[in-house]
């Protein structure tokens, strides 16, 4: 009988097996209804929430890249504008420098011309003064030599012509 007892212990009663299977099915059903659906719903909502966040992050990244590209374009344009302004300023500076140099040369030439003209005028004035002094000296010398009252105007004119003749040689 021992084998029968062991077999009884190994093979369960059909009704007990059916009851256990029904209890397990009810347990699975209750777990499915009460636990699985709410947990699945929470997991689905969490998954949807994470997807939305990932989509928003991707959109923000794309927008950030656009803004970054625009900023780079603006900086590039500003650099080009700055280079153009510096180039124009250099050109204007060079033009102004050339104009100032030309104006300085022109003024220098004018001053040199004026100085030459003044020198010529002073030379002519000095020559005239020398002539007058020579004539006066010659007349004084002639008067002392002659001691006569001779017509000084006539002598003056002849001495002037003599001095002009001597100076022009």
TORKOL-4160 file (C-alpha; in steps of 0.2 Angstrom, whole numbers, padded with zeros to 4 digits, m for minus):
169
<pt num="1" X="0000" Y="0000" Z="0000"/>
<pt num="2" X="0014" Y="0011" Z="0001"/>
<pt num="3" X="0015" Y="0014" Z="m0017"/>
<pt num="4" X="m0003" Y="0018" Z="m0018"/>
<pt num="5" X="m0001" Y="0031" Z="m0004"/>
<pt num="6" X="0014" Y="0038" Z="m0013"/>
<pt num="7" X="0004" Y="0039" Z="m0029"/>
<pt num="8" X="m0010" Y="0047" Z="m0020"/>
<pt num="9" X="0002" Y="0060" Z="m0014"/>
<pt num="10" X="0009" Y="0063" Z="m0031"/>
<pt num="11" X="m0007" Y="0063" Z="m0041"/>
<pt num="12" X="m0019" Y="0075" Z="m0034"/>
<pt num="13" X="m0037" Y="0073" Z="m0033"/>
<pt num="14" X="m0046" Y="0079" Z="m0049"/>
<pt num="15" X="m0058" Y="0090" Z="m0039"/>
<pt num="16" X="m0044" Y="0098" Z="m0029"/>
<pt num="17" X="m0034" Y="0101" Z="m0045"/>
<pt num="18" X="m0050" Y="0109" Z="m0054"/>
<pt num="19" X="m0053" Y="0120" Z="m0038"/>
<pt num="20" X="m0035" Y="0125" Z="m0038"/>
<pt num="21" X="m0035" Y="0129" Z="m0056"/>
<pt num="22" X="m0051" Y="0139" Z="m0054"/>
<pt num="23" X="m0044" Y="0148" Z="m0039"/>
<pt num="24" X="m0028" Y="0152" Z="m0049"/>
<pt num="25" X="m0039" Y="0158" Z="m0064"/>
<pt num="26" X="m0049" Y="0169" Z="m0053"/>
<pt num="27" X="m0033" Y="0176" Z="m0045"/>
<pt num="28" X="m0026" Y="0180" Z="m0062"/>
<pt num="29" X="m0042" Y="0188" Z="m0067"/>
<pt num="30" X="m0043" Y="0199" Z="m0052"/>
<pt num="31" X="m0024" Y="0203" Z="m0054"/>
<pt num="32" X="m0027" Y="0207" Z="m0072"/>
<pt num="33" X="m0042" Y="0218" Z="m0068"/>
<pt num="34" X="m0037" Y="0226" Z="m0052"/>
<pt num="35" X="m0018" Y="0227" Z="m0054"/>
<pt num="36" X="m0012" Y="0225" Z="m0072"/>
<pt num="37" X="m0024" Y="0238" Z="m0080"/>
<pt num="38" X="m0020" Y="0252" Z="m0068"/>
<pt num="39" X="m0001" Y="0248" Z="m0068"/>
<pt num="40" X="m0002" Y="0247" Z="m0087"/>
<pt num="41" X="m0012" Y="0263" Z="m0088"/>
<pt num="42" X="0001" Y="0272" Z="m0077"/>
<pt num="43" X="0016" Y="0265" Z="m0087"/>
<pt num="44" X="0007" Y="0270" Z="m0103"/>
<pt num="45" X="0005" Y="0288" Z="m0096"/>
<pt num="46" X="0022" Y="0288" Z="m0091"/>
<pt num="47" X="0028" Y="0282" Z="m0108"/>
<pt num="48" X="0018" Y="0296" Z="m0116"/>
<pt num="49" X="0024" Y="0309" Z="m0104"/>
<pt num="50" X="0042" Y="0304" Z="m0108"/>
<pt num="51" X="0039" Y="0304" Z="m0127"/>
<pt num="52" X="0032" Y="0322" Z="m0125"/>
<pt num="53" X="0047" Y="0327" Z="m0116"/>
<pt num="54" X="0059" Y="0319" Z="m0128"/>
<pt num="55" X="0049" Y="0328" Z="m0142"/>
<pt num="56" X="0050" Y="0345" Z="m0133"/>
<pt num="57" X="0068" Y="0342" Z="m0130"/>
<pt num="58" X="0071" Y="0338" Z="m0149"/>
<pt num="59" X="0061" Y="0354" Z="m0154"/>
<pt num="60" X="0070" Y="0365" Z="m0142"/>
<pt num="61" X="0087" Y="0358" Z="m0148"/>
<pt num="62" X="0081" Y="0361" Z="m0166"/>
<pt num="63" X="0076" Y="0379" Z="m0161"/>
<pt num="64" X="0092" Y="0382" Z="m0152"/>
<pt num="65" X="0102" Y="0376" Z="m0167"/>
<pt num="66" X="0092" Y="0389" Z="m0178"/>
<pt num="67" X="0095" Y="0403" Z="m0165"/>
<pt num="68" X="0114" Y="0398" Z="m0164"/>
<pt num="69" X="0115" Y="0398" Z="m0183"/>
<pt num="70" X="0106" Y="0415" Z="m0184"/>
<pt num="71" X="0118" Y="0422" Z="m0170"/>
<pt num="72" X="0133" Y="0416" Z="m0180"/>
<pt num="73" X="0126" Y="0424" Z="m0196"/>
<pt num="74" X="0123" Y="0440" Z="m0187"/>
<pt num="75" X="0141" Y="0440" Z="m0179"/>
<pt num="76" X="0148" Y="0436" Z="m0197"/>
<pt num="77" X="0138" Y="0451" Z="m0204"/>
<pt num="78" X="0144" Y="0462" Z="m0190"/>
<pt num="79" X="0162" Y="0456" Z="m0193"/>
<pt num="80" X="0160" Y="0460" Z="m0212"/>
<pt num="81" X="0153" Y="0477" Z="m0208"/>
<pt num="82" X="0166" Y="0481" Z="m0196"/>
<pt num="83" X="0180" Y="0476" Z="m0208"/>
<pt num="84" X="0171" Y="0487" Z="m0221"/>
<pt num="85" X="0171" Y="0502" Z="m0209"/>
<pt num="86" X="0189" Y="0500" Z="m0205"/>
<pt num="87" X="0194" Y="0498" Z="m0223"/>
<pt num="88" X="0184" Y="0514" Z="m0227"/>
<pt num="89" X="0191" Y="0523" Z="m0212"/>
<pt num="90" X="0209" Y="0518" Z="m0218"/>
<pt num="91" X="0205" Y="0524" Z="m0236"/>
<pt num="92" X="0198" Y="0541" Z="m0230"/>
<pt num="93" X="0213" Y="0543" Z="m0218"/>
<pt num="94" X="0224" Y="0540" Z="m0233"/>
<pt num="95" X="0215" Y="0552" Z="m0244"/>
<pt num="96" X="0215" Y="0565" Z="m0230"/>
<pt num="97" X="0234" Y="0562" Z="m0227"/>
<pt num="98" X="0237" Y="0564" Z="m0246"/>
<pt num="99" X="0226" Y="0580" Z="m0246"/>
<pt num="100" X="0235" Y="0587" Z="m0231"/>
<pt num="101" X="0252" Y="0583" Z="m0239"/>
<pt num="102" X="0247" Y="0591" Z="m0255"/>
<pt num="103" X="0240" Y="0606" Z="m0246"/>
<pt num="104" X="0256" Y="0608" Z="m0236"/>
<pt num="105" X="0267" Y="0607" Z="m0252"/>
<pt num="106" X="0256" Y="0620" Z="m0260"/>
<pt num="107" X="0257" Y="0631" Z="m0245"/>
<pt num="108" X="0276" Y="0628" Z="m0244"/>
<pt num="109" X="0278" Y="0633" Z="m0262"/>
<pt num="110" X="0267" Y="0648" Z="m0259"/>
<pt num="111" X="0278" Y="0653" Z="m0244"/>
<pt num="112" X="0294" Y="0650" Z="m0254"/>
<pt num="113" X="0287" Y="0661" Z="m0268"/>
<pt num="114" X="0282" Y="0675" Z="m0256"/>
<pt num="115" X="0299" Y="0674" Z="m0248"/>
<pt num="116" X="0307" Y="0675" Z="m0265"/>
<pt num="117" X="0296" Y="0690" Z="m0270"/>
<pt num="118" X="0300" Y="0699" Z="m0253"/>
<pt num="119" X="0318" Y="0696" Z="m0256"/>
<pt num="120" X="0317" Y="0703" Z="m0273"/>
<pt num="121" X="0308" Y="0718" Z="m0267"/>
<pt num="122" X="0320" Y="0721" Z="m0252"/>
<pt num="123" X="0335" Y="0719" Z="m0265"/>
<pt num="124" X="0327" Y="0732" Z="m0276"/>
<pt num="125" X="0323" Y="0743" Z="m0261"/>
<pt num="126" X="0341" Y="0741" Z="m0255"/>
<pt num="127" X="0348" Y="0744" Z="m0273"/>
<pt num="128" X="0338" Y="0760" Z="m0274"/>
<pt num="129" X="0344" Y="0766" Z="m0257"/>
<pt num="130" X="0362" Y="0762" Z="m0261"/>
<pt num="131" X="0360" Y="0772" Z="m0277"/>
<pt num="132" X="0352" Y="0787" Z="m0268"/>
<pt num="133" X="0366" Y="0786" Z="m0255"/>
<pt num="134" X="0380" Y="0784" Z="m0269"/>
<pt num="135" X="0372" Y="0799" Z="m0278"/>
<pt num="136" X="0371" Y="0809" Z="m0262"/>
<pt num="137" X="0389" Y="0805" Z="m0257"/>
<pt num="138" X="0395" Y="0809" Z="m0275"/>
<pt num="139" X="0386" Y="0825" Z="m0275"/>
<pt num="140" X="0393" Y="0830" Z="m0258"/>
<pt num="141" X="0410" Y="0825" Z="m0264"/>
<pt num="142" X="0408" Y="0835" Z="m0280"/>
<pt num="143" X="0402" Y="0850" Z="m0270"/>
<pt num="144" X="0417" Y="0850" Z="m0259"/>
<pt num="145" X="0429" Y="0847" Z="m0273"/>
<pt num="146" X="0421" Y="0861" Z="m0284"/>
<pt num="147" X="0416" Y="0872" Z="m0270"/>
<pt num="148" X="0405" Y="0881" Z="m0282"/>
<pt num="149" X="0387" Y="0883" Z="m0283"/>
<pt num="150" X="0383" Y="0872" Z="m0297"/>
<pt num="151" X="0366" Y="0866" Z="m0302"/>
<pt num="152" X="0363" Y="0851" Z="m0291"/>
<pt num="153" X="0348" Y="0844" Z="m0300"/>
<pt num="154" X="0358" Y="0842" Z="m0316"/>
<pt num="155" X="0373" Y="0834" Z="m0307"/>
<pt num="156" X="0361" Y="0823" Z="m0298"/>
<pt num="157" X="0353" Y="0817" Z="m0314"/>
<pt num="158" X="0370" Y="0814" Z="m0322"/>
<pt num="159" X="0377" Y="0805" Z="m0307"/>
<pt num="160" X="0361" Y="0794" Z="m0306"/>
<pt num="161" X="0364" Y="0788" Z="m0324"/>
<pt num="162" X="0382" Y="0785" Z="m0320"/>
<pt num="163" X="0378" Y="0774" Z="m0305"/>
<pt num="164" X="0364" Y="0765" Z="m0315"/>
<pt num="165" X="0377" Y="0761" Z="m0328"/>
<pt num="166" X="0390" Y="0755" Z="m0315"/>
<pt num="167" X="0377" Y="0744" Z="m0306"/>
<pt num="168" X="0370" Y="0736" Z="m0321"/>
<pt num="169" X="0387" Y="0730" Z="m0327"/>
